[in-house]
Amino acid sequence: MSTPALKGPAWVTVRQYRRTLWLALAVVVLAFAVIGGLRIWDAQYPDVRTEDGFWQLDPYNSGHHWLKGAMHSFSDGALAIPFAVALFVAGPMVAREFESGTYQLSFTQSVSPTAWLRTKLAVATATALGAVLLLSGAYALGWVRVRDSYSLLRDDTGPYLVLGTVLAAYTLLAVAAGALAGLLIRRTLVAMAATGLFTGVALVVMDAFRWDFLAPVTITGKAVEGASVLMVPEDGRMVDQGLIMADGRREPGWFCYDEGAAAACRPEEPVAAQYLDYHPASHILPTQLIETGILLALAALAALAAFRVLRARHP
């Protein structure tokens, strides 16, 4: 990768990790090539209108099915981006420098420890964020065609991460956490393992609690024996459903069961109504902003801690 405009530590850093930068560029180009090619293939077979006025896929449109498969793989691959960034920063970019002792050469070349770390983080951040933004564009190119498909709805994990601000926030957290782990541990493999574990925990915890940030909307209806009369509005995400008893108590869960030809819904208890809790589509953006804020705060704390550790060990 040509770096004629860079000087000093930035030029050295880019030069040192140019293969990784080329790899990131190759992944972005591949994503656009695959998604763009499948969109072109899909466009060769326009949807057909049925006799009852509905639109459906052309039965010969194999490109659409390949596009859905590629988008599912893309969604899964997006989860790996924060891991890849965290592992690289923690291991090859920071910990290996201390493990091999090559950081001493930089410190003797009129480069302060703070400038050394700042340059590394700037290069890692610019590359990772640039790749994430471009990959989000490639994902959006395919998603607009398959957004009504199973596990590709707007609130599903893949689209939720890639089509908003959350994936970029995870990337920033990965850079900062990787730098802190590399400085604290100074052993390449151990630092990579620790950062990978931290990133995984962050993803799991946020996935478990993100839909608790905002209170869900509740709708109620008449309790009908053997069935639920309540439906989640279009683009909504169901949180819970169940019965409201006569005393106002909620009984969550699937409450009806079949016994041969008969159906019963807790006949021994007085039931007042059914309820359904859901998040409307309007909750997606504020949920993303709250999660992004939490991740950015963690990233800022990790970056601050990294610089303090560096100054304490190399004043």
N, C-alpha and C positions, 0 to 999 in steps of 0.2 A: 504494500500500500504506500503510495507516494505521500510524503509529509513535508513538502517544501516550505510551508508557512509556519511550521512548528520549530521551536527553539528550546535549547536547554533540556531540563528534566522531561518536559512533555514530549520532545522529539525522541529522547532515549526510551521513554515508556512505550510510545507507539511502535517504535522500531523493535523493541524487545518482544512485544506481544502482537506483532503484525499478523502472524498466522491465525491467531484467535480472532482478530478483527476481520480478516478475510473469510474465516469460517462463518462469523455472524452475518456478513454480507451475503454469503452463499445461501444461508438458510432463508434469508428474506427473499432473495431472488427465486429460490425454489418454491417458496410458498406462493408468491404471485404467479409463477409459471403454472403450478398445478391448479390452483383455484381459478385463475383466469382461463386456462385451457378447458377446464370442466364447465365453466360458465358458458363458454363459446359452444361446446358440445351440446349442453343442455338447451341453448337457444335455438339449435337447429330443429327442435321438435316443440313447437308451440303447444300450449294446453288446448284441449278440445272441449267444446261445450256439449253437455249431454241434453237429452230431450226434455228433461225437467228443469233446465236452465242453469245447472251447476257446471262448474269448471273442474276438469280432472286432467291428470297427466296423460300425455300421449302414451299408449301402451308400448311403443317402440323407443321411448326415451330412456335409454340406459344411462345416458350422461347424468340425469338427475339423481339416480341411485348411487352412482359413483361419487357425485358431489356430496350427497348426504354422508356417505362413508368417509370421505376426506374431511368433512367438517367435524364429524365425531372424533376422528383421529387428531384433528387440529385442537379440539377442546381438551383432549387428554394431554396433548403435547404442551399446551399453554401452562399446565400445572408444573411442568418440568423447568420452565424458564427461571423462576426464582431460585430453584435448586442449583441449576447450572451456574447462575451468576454468583450465588453465595459460595459454592464450592471453588470456583475459579479465583475469586478475590481472596478467600481464606487461605487457599493452598498455594497455587503457583504465583500469585501476585504479591502476597505478603509473607506468609509463613516460610516459604522456600527461601526467600531473601535472607531471613534470619538463620534458618537452618544451615544454609550453605556459607553464610558470612559475607555474601556479596553486597549486603547493604552498607558495609564499611567503606567500600569503594565510592559509593554515591556520597557518603557523608564527608569524604575527603576531597570532593570535587566542588567545593564552595556551594554545596546544596545543604540547607539545614534539614534536620529530620522532619520538621513540620512541612516544609515545602516538598520534600520527598513523598510523604504520605498524601498531602493534598493533591499532588499531581497524579498519583496513582488512582485516587478516588475520583478525580475529575475525568480521567480517561475512561475508567470503568463505568462511571455513571452516564457519560455522554454516549458511549457505545451501547450500553444496555438499554437506556431509554429510547435511543434512536431506533434500535432493532424492535423494541416492543411497540412503538408507535406505528412502524411500518407493518409489522405483523398484524396489528389490530386492523389496519386498513385492508390487508389481504383477507382477514377473517370476515370483516364486514361485507366485502365484495361477494363472498359466498353465502353469508348468513341471510342476506335480504331475500334470497331465493328459497331457503329451506327453514325459515324461522318458525314455521308452524309444525315442524317435525318433532318427534319424541326426543327428549333430552336436549333439544336445541331451542327451547322457549327462552324468552328474555330473562327469566329468573332462574334458569338452570345454571349450574356452576360455570360451565364453559363460556356461554355468552355473557353472563354476569361479570366474570373476570375480565374478559378480553375487550368487551365493547364499552367499558367505562374507565374510570380512573384507578380501579383497584389493582390491576396487574402492574401498572407503573409504580404504585405505592409499594407493592411487594418487592419490586425490583430494587427500589431505593433502600428498603429495609435489608434486603439481601446484601447489597454492597456494604452498608454500614456494619451489619452483623459479621460479615465475612472479614472485614478489616479488623474489628475488635477481637475476634477469635484468633486471627493470625498473629496479632500483636501479643495477646495473652499467652497463647500456647506455644507458638514458634516451632511447631512440628507439623509438617505439611499434611500428612494423612490424618493425624489426630484433629488438627484444626478443621479440616474438611468434614470429618465425621461429626464434630460438635456443631458446626454451622448447618450441616444438613439436617441434623436432629432438631435444632432450633427452628429452622424454616418449616420443617414438617409439622412441628407442634403449632406454630403460628397459623398455618393453613387449616389444620384440623380444628383448632379452637375457634377461629373466625367463622369457619363453615358451620360449626355447631350453634353459634350464638348470633350470627348476623341478623337473623329474622326476628330476634328479640329486641333489637334496638328501638323499634317503633311498635306502638300498640296496634294490634290487628283490628280490622273492622268486623263487627258482629252483625249477622242477620239472623232473624228467627222466623219460625213458621209453625203451622199446626203439626202436631205429632201424629203421623199416619202409621198405623200398624204394619210392620214388615217392610217399610221403605223410608227413604229420606226424600223429602219434597224440596230440599234446598240445593241449589246449584251455585258453584263458584262463578261469579261474573267473568266475562271474557277478559283474558290476560291477567286474571287474579291468581294468587298462590294460596291454596288452602293450608291453614295452620292446624285446625282442630274442628271436630264436630261431635255432637252428642245430644243429650236430652236435658231439658230444664224441668226439674221436678216441681211439684206444687209448692214446696217450701222455698223455692228459689235456688236450691242446690243444683249444681251442674254435675252431670254424669257423662264424662267424655268417652269417646271411643265408638266403635261400631256396635250399636245397641240392639239390633234385631237379628233373629236367627230363624231358620226354617226347621220345622219338625214335620216331615212328610208334606201334607197339603196345607198344614196350618202354619201361621206365622205369629210370633208373639214379641212384644216389646215391654219387658218388665211388667207383666200384668198385675203383679202384687204391689206395685208402687204407683201413686198418683202422678201422672205426667202432665205437665202444663204445655210444653212446646218443644220443638227442636231448635237447635242453634248451630251456626256454622261461623267460624272465625277464619278470616282470610286477609291477605295483604293485596290491595289493589295495585295496578301497574304504576300508579303515581308514587308508591313507596320505594320503588327501585332506586331512583336517583338519590333521595335523601339517605337511604341505607348505604349506598355506595360512598357518599360523602362522609358519613360518620365513620365507616370502616377505613376509608382513606385517611381521615384525620388521625385515627388511632395508630395506623401503620406509620404515618409520617412522624408522629410524636415518638414512637419507638425508634425509628430510624435516626431522628435527631439525637436522642439520648445515647444510642449506640455510637454514633459518630463522635459526639462530645467525649464519651468515655474512651474511645480509641485514641483521640488526640491527647487526652490527659495521661493515658498509659504511656504513650510515646514520649511525652515530655518528662514523665517521671523517670523513665529508664534511660533517656538520651537527652538530658537538659542542654 
